[in-house]
Amino acid sequence: MEEHMGFPEKASEAARRALYIQTRISIDSLGNTQIDSCRRILEYNDIYIKLRTVDLIVELWGCGLKISCVGADCVVIEGRISTLEMTRAVSKIK
């Protein structure tokens, strides 16, 4: 994968690794999901939530989904999750 990256992408990836800025997802047994490094809430309703993190698009499907806390770079989601999908976000750096 790295051989297809240009200089800006390689520099950005190296900076994230050096500063430990990566997406972290924690799910507990009480139905709380914490997603760190969240940059934007793209879509949100009670069955589907789509978020943009530093390097991923995170999609959650379930029932009774609710964003209970939004911090500086963290989101806590409550509810029953049936599917969690992560895809690499396309960089806007050209």
BELSUL-V505257 format. One record per helix or strand. SS is the DSSP state (h for helix, s for strand). FROM is the first residue (numbers start at 0). LEN is the number of residues. Records with the same first field share a line. If there is no record, write none. Layout:
BEGIN
SS: FROM-LEN + FROM-LEN
END
This chain:
BEGIN
h: 1-3 + 6-13
s: 23-4 + 31-5 + 37-7 + 47-6 + 55-15 + 73-15
END
